[in-house]
Amino acid sequence: MNSLRDEVKFLFSGQGMPYEKVCIMVAMVITIFMSVLLNGNIAKDADVVVIDLDNSVYTRDLINKIDASEYMKVTAVLNSAIDPKELFYQDRAVAVIYFPRGLEKDRYTSTATNIGVFYDNTNTAQTSDIKEALNEIVGLDNAAAQGDVGSTNDSLKGQLQLATRNLFNPQGSTSNGETLGFLFFFGSMFFTFATIGMIPRLRLTHQLDGILLNGTPWDLVVRLLPYGGCLLVSWVLGMAVLRIWGDLIFSGSLMTFLFIQLFYIFVTGTLSLFFGWTAANPGIASSRMILFIPGGFILGGMTGPTTFYAPWVVSFSHIFPLTWEFHFQRDIIARGASFGDITQVFGGFLIYMGIVGILFCIRFYTARKALVKRMAHEEKHKKQLQELAADVAR
């Protein structure tokens, strides 16, 4: 009973993780917040691009049928040939549909013809509904051509077929999906565990006051370098194992990917310092990791396809740094994009990084102002005590 009483006292003392609050908060987040975010389990208006080289009445009718589907939304129609891979960069499309020249003519001359469909297979679940919808559209069109669905035009005898190709991860390998996602997720999580208690540790060792009085925010950020170096080495080692032992497809430039990781490490580390700033000790700070790391893993497109989420959820997910990391992973590693191909996403990430940096600087200088005010108050109080002691001595 003494042991139990002692442990209960420690639990509510504030000297360790506030588990009595964390457990309730986690339950509420999972049951209320996450159920709202994850209320979709189908692809809703997933972005589809059409390359229409025939540009005929028949292909425009097919485009209207595709756009009318609840699963797809035609975001662009191109009338010239282009490499379909380029249309997937920055998550601009989930599927690219290719209408060849002469499609309408083949339809009226009883010639079997194919429609090409390229699927983004970086997440194997995101195209399942689209595949089913396209097969249904083609099936109904063929049935109408044969006169089975009220068609009175007997000249439409050609059979339409889908010629599909899964890009970027054609075999649905976990090395290119879940395993790679867990590598970045757990790497980011333990990097946060290693750095989020830095400010409380400096406060306990009385180093923080000196940095606040005489230093700048960079004196704190520069302390992240050794941790960031370890994270980079671990990721390269992990990807090497997946490439040699597994079947990881690394289509882009490793140097481009590592260059972007420098910015990602800065953002994640700065957020780690920011969220851990007010913790009483490193143990309490560690529990705050859940505020900004797991959300990106859940909503960033690795566990569940972004096509399953409402547009506002996809936009909201970008407050988590790991969401941006998965953007770069899909574009550079899976799709082979160059730095020039992802400038729009990288520009958005720089804005995000600037906001994080500004918030951290505000936190730093607010703490400095509070410290100066506290020191002035203590100096004034000390001076009053000295004057009182002098009066007593007289």
C-alpha positions in Angstrom: 0.0 0.0 0.0 2.9 2.4 0.7 4.3 1.6 -2.8 0.9 2.2 -4.4 0.4 5.5 -2.4 3.9 6.6 -3.4 3.3 5.9 -7.1 -0.1 7.6 -7.1 1.6 10.7 -5.6 4.3 10.7 -8.3 1.7 10.3 -11.1 -0.1 13.5 -10.1 3.0 15.4 -9.0 3.9 16.7 -12.5 7.4 15.3 -12.4 6.8 12.7 -15.1 4.5 12.2 -18.1 1.0 13.5 -17.2 -0.5 10.2 -18.1 -3.8 11.0 -16.3 -4.3 13.7 -19.0 -2.6 12.0 -21.9 -4.7 8.9 -21.7 -8.0 10.9 -21.8 -6.7 13.2 -24.6 -5.7 10.2 -26.7 -9.1 8.6 -26.3 -10.9 11.8 -27.2 -8.7 12.4 -30.3 -9.2 8.8 -31.6 -12.9 8.6 -31.0 -14.0 12.1 -31.9 -11.3 14.0 -33.9 -10.0 11.1 -36.0 -13.5 9.7 -36.7 -14.3 13.0 -38.3 -11.1 13.1 -40.3 -11.3 9.5 -41.4 -15.0 9.3 -42.2 -14.4 8.4 -45.9 -13.5 5.0 -47.1 -13.9 5.5 -50.8 -12.1 7.6 -53.4 -14.2 10.8 -53.7 -13.6 12.9 -56.8 -10.1 11.7 -57.2 -8.1 13.9 -59.7 -7.9 12.4 -63.2 -6.2 13.8 -66.3 -7.3 12.8 -69.8 -4.9 12.8 -72.8 -7.4 13.0 -75.7 -5.6 12.6 -79.0 -8.8 11.8 -80.9 -10.7 14.9 -79.8 -14.0 13.6 -81.1 -17.6 13.7 -80.1 -17.3 10.2 -78.8 -14.2 10.9 -76.6 -15.9 14.0 -75.2 -18.9 11.9 -74.3 -16.6 9.5 -72.5 -14.9 12.3 -70.6 -18.3 13.6 -69.4 -19.2 10.1 -68.2 -15.9 9.9 -66.3 -16.3 13.3 -64.8 -19.9 12.4 -63.7 -18.6 9.5 -61.7 -18.6 10.1 -57.9 -15.1 8.6 -57.7 -13.4 10.8 -60.3 -13.0 14.4 -61.3 -11.4 15.3 -64.6 -9.0 18.2 -63.8 -7.5 18.6 -67.2 -7.9 17.4 -70.8 -4.8 17.5 -73.0 -4.9 17.2 -76.8 -1.2 16.5 -77.3 1.0 13.6 -76.3 2.9 13.9 -73.0 4.7 11.6 -70.7 2.0 10.5 -68.2 4.6 10.3 -65.4 4.9 14.1 -65.4 1.2 14.5 -64.7 1.6 12.6 -61.4 4.2 15.0 -59.8 3.0 16.9 -56.8 0.0 14.6 -56.5 -1.7 16.3 -59.3 -3.4 13.2 -60.5 -4.2 9.7 -59.4 -4.9 8.3 -62.9 -4.1 9.4 -66.4 -6.5 8.2 -69.2 -5.2 8.0 -72.7 -7.5 8.2 -75.7 -5.6 7.2 -78.9 -6.2 8.8 -82.4 -8.9 7.2 -84.4 -10.9 6.0 -81.3 -14.2 7.1 -82.7 -13.5 5.7 -86.1 -12.6 2.3 -84.7 -15.8 2.4 -82.7 -17.9 2.8 -85.9 -15.9 0.3 -88.0 -16.2 -2.7 -85.7 -12.6 -2.5 -84.7 -11.5 -3.5 -81.3 -9.6 -0.7 -79.6 -7.9 0.1 -76.3 -8.0 3.0 -73.9 -4.8 3.4 -72.0 -5.0 4.0 -68.2 -2.0 4.8 -66.1 -2.5 4.5 -62.3 -0.4 6.0 -59.5 0.4 2.9 -57.5 2.4 4.7 -54.7 -0.5 3.7 -52.5 -2.1 0.5 -53.7 -5.5 1.3 -52.2 -6.1 4.7 -53.7 -7.1 3.5 -57.2 -9.3 0.5 -56.4 -12.5 2.5 -56.7 -11.3 4.3 -59.8 -10.5 0.9 -61.5 -14.0 -0.4 -60.7 -15.7 2.8 -62.0 -13.7 2.8 -65.2 -14.5 -0.9 -65.8 -18.2 -0.2 -65.3 -18.1 2.8 -67.7 -16.4 0.7 -70.4 -18.7 -2.3 -69.8 -21.9 -0.1 -70.1 -20.4 1.5 -73.3 -19.8 -1.9 -74.8 -23.2 -3.1 -73.9 -24.8 0.0 -75.5 -22.6 -0.6 -78.6 -24.1 -4.1 -78.9 -27.6 -2.8 -78.5 -28.1 -4.3 -75.0 -28.9 -1.1 -73.2 -31.5 0.5 -75.5 -29.1 1.4 -78.3 -30.7 1.4 -81.8 -27.5 2.0 -83.7 -26.4 -1.4 -84.9 -23.3 0.0 -86.5 -21.5 0.4 -83.1 -19.9 -3.1 -83.0 -16.3 -2.4 -81.9 -15.3 -3.7 -78.5 -13.7 -1.1 -76.1 -11.0 -2.4 -73.7 -8.9 -0.9 -71.0 -5.1 -1.3 -71.3 -3.9 -0.6 -67.7 -0.5 0.0 -66.3 0.4 0.5 -62.6 3.2 3.1 -62.3 5.9 3.6 -59.6 5.1 0.5 -57.6 3.8 -2.0 -60.1 3.9 -5.0 -57.9 2.5 -3.3 -54.8 5.7 -4.0 -52.8 5.7 -3.0 -49.1 9.3 -1.8 -49.5 7.9 1.1 -51.6 4.9 1.6 -49.3 4.3 0.7 -45.7 7.9 -0.2 -44.8 9.3 3.0 -46.3 6.6 5.0 -44.5 7.4 3.4 -41.2 11.1 4.2 -41.8 10.4 7.9 -42.0 7.7 7.9 -39.3 9.7 6.1 -36.6 12.9 8.0 -37.6 11.0 11.3 -37.1 9.4 10.1 -33.9 12.7 9.1 -32.2 14.4 12.2 -33.5 11.7 14.2 -31.7 12.1 12.1 -28.6 15.8 13.0 -28.6 15.3 16.7 -29.1 12.0 17.7 -27.5 13.5 17.6 -24.0 16.4 19.9 -24.9 14.9 23.2 -23.6 13.7 21.6 -20.3 17.2 20.1 -19.9 18.9 23.4 -20.5 16.5 25.0 -18.0 17.3 22.5 -15.3 21.1 22.9 -15.9 20.7 26.7 -15.8 22.1 27.1 -19.3 18.9 28.4 -20.8 19.0 31.8 -19.0 22.5 32.5 -20.5 21.3 31.6 -24.0 18.2 33.8 -23.6 20.2 36.8 -22.4 23.2 36.6 -24.6 22.3 34.4 -27.6 19.9 34.1 -30.5 17.4 31.4 -31.5 20.1 30.0 -33.7 22.1 29.1 -30.6 19.3 26.6 -29.8 18.6 25.4 -33.4 22.3 24.7 -34.0 22.2 22.1 -31.2 19.9 20.0 -33.5 22.8 19.3 -36.0 24.2 16.2 -34.4 20.8 14.7 -34.1 19.9 15.6 -37.6 23.1 14.0 -38.9 22.3 10.8 -37.1 18.8 10.8 -38.6 20.1 11.3 -42.2 22.6 8.4 -41.8 19.9 6.1 -40.4 17.5 6.9 -43.3 20.2 6.3 -45.9 21.1 3.0 -44.3 17.5 2.0 -44.1 16.9 2.8 -47.7 20.0 0.9 -48.7 18.7 -2.2 -46.9 15.4 -1.9 -48.6 17.1 -1.4 -52.0 19.5 -4.3 -51.7 17.6 -6.8 -49.5 14.1 -5.7 -50.5 12.8 -4.3 -53.8 12.8 -0.5 -53.2 12.4 1.5 -56.4 14.5 4.7 -56.0 13.8 6.5 -59.2 15.0 10.0 -58.4 18.2 11.6 -57.2 19.5 10.7 -53.7 21.3 14.1 -53.5 18.1 16.0 -54.2 16.2 14.0 -51.6 19.0 14.5 -49.0 19.1 18.3 -49.8 15.4 18.6 -49.0 15.9 16.6 -45.8 18.0 19.4 -44.4 15.0 21.6 -44.5 12.7 18.9 -43.1 15.1 18.3 -40.2 15.2 22.0 -39.4 11.4 22.2 -39.4 10.8 19.1 -37.3 13.6 20.0 -34.8 12.3 23.5 -34.4 8.8 22.2 -33.8 10.2 19.8 -31.3 11.9 22.6 -29.4 8.8 24.8 -29.6 6.4 22.1 -28.2 8.9 21.1 -25.5 9.6 24.6 -24.3 7.2 24.9 -21.4 7.7 21.3 -20.1 8.9 21.1 -16.5 11.4 18.3 -17.4 12.4 16.2 -20.4 10.1 13.3 -19.4 7.0 15.5 -19.6 8.2 17.0 -22.9 8.4 13.6 -24.5 4.7 13.0 -24.3 4.1 16.1 -26.5 5.5 14.3 -29.5 1.9 13.1 -30.3 0.9 16.7 -31.1 2.8 17.0 -34.4 4.3 13.7 -35.6 1.6 10.9 -35.8 -0.9 13.2 -37.6 1.3 13.4 -40.6 1.7 9.6 -40.7 -2.1 9.1 -40.5 -3.1 11.8 -43.0 0.0 12.1 -45.2 -1.0 9.3 -47.6 1.0 6.4 -46.3 -1.5 4.6 -44.2 -4.6 5.7 -46.0 -4.9 7.2 -49.5 -5.4 10.9 -49.6 -8.2 10.3 -52.2 -10.3 8.9 -49.3 -10.2 12.2 -47.4 -12.2 15.3 -47.8 -10.4 18.2 -49.4 -10.3 20.2 -46.2 -8.7 17.2 -44.4 -6.0 17.0 -47.1 -5.3 20.8 -46.6 -5.4 20.5 -42.8 -2.9 17.6 -42.9 -0.2 20.0 -44.0 0.2 21.4 -40.5 2.1 18.2 -39.8 5.7 18.1 -41.0 5.6 14.4 -41.9 2.9 15.2 -44.6 5.4 17.2 -46.5 8.0 14.5 -46.1 5.7 12.0 -47.7 5.1 14.5 -50.6 8.8 14.5 -51.3 9.1 10.8 -50.8 6.4 10.1 -53.4 7.7 12.6 -56.0 11.5 12.0 -55.7 11.8 8.4 -54.6 8.8 6.8 -56.3 8.1 9.0 -59.3 11.7 10.1 -60.1 10.9 13.8 -60.1 13.8 16.3 -60.3 14.0 19.4 -58.1 12.5 21.5 -60.9 9.4 19.2 -61.0 8.5 19.8 -57.3 9.2 23.5 -57.0 5.6 24.3 -56.2 5.4 21.9 -53.3 8.9 22.9 -52.1 7.8 26.6 -52.3 4.8 25.8 -50.1 7.1 23.9 -47.7 9.4 27.0 -47.5 6.4 29.1 -46.5 5.5 26.5 -43.8 9.1 26.5 -42.6 9.1 30.3 -42.4 5.9 30.2 -40.3 7.5 27.7 -37.9 10.7 29.8 -37.7 8.7 32.9 -36.9 6.7 31.1 -34.1 9.9 29.8 -32.6 11.6 33.3 -32.6 8.5 34.8 -31.0 8.7 32.1 -28.3 12.4 32.8 -27.8 12.1 36.6 -27.5 9.0 36.3 -25.3 10.9 34.1 -23.0 13.8 36.5 -23.0 11.5 39.4 -22.1 9.9 37.4 -19.3 13.4 36.5 -18.0 14.6 40.1 -18.0 11.4 41.2 -16.3 11.9 38.5 -13.7 15.5 39.4 -13.1 14.6 43.0 -12.7 11.9 42.1 -10.2 14.4 39.9 -8.3 17.0 42.7 -8.3 14.5 45.2 -7.1 13.4 42.7 -4.3 17.0 42.1 -3.4 17.7 45.8 -3.2 14.7 46.3 -1.0 15.9 43.5 1.4 19.3 45.2 1.5 17.8 48.5 2.4 15.6 46.9 5.0 18.7 45.2 6.5 20.5 48.4 6.5 17.6 50.2 8.3 17.6 47.4 10.9 21.3 47.7 11.4 21.0 51.4 12.0 
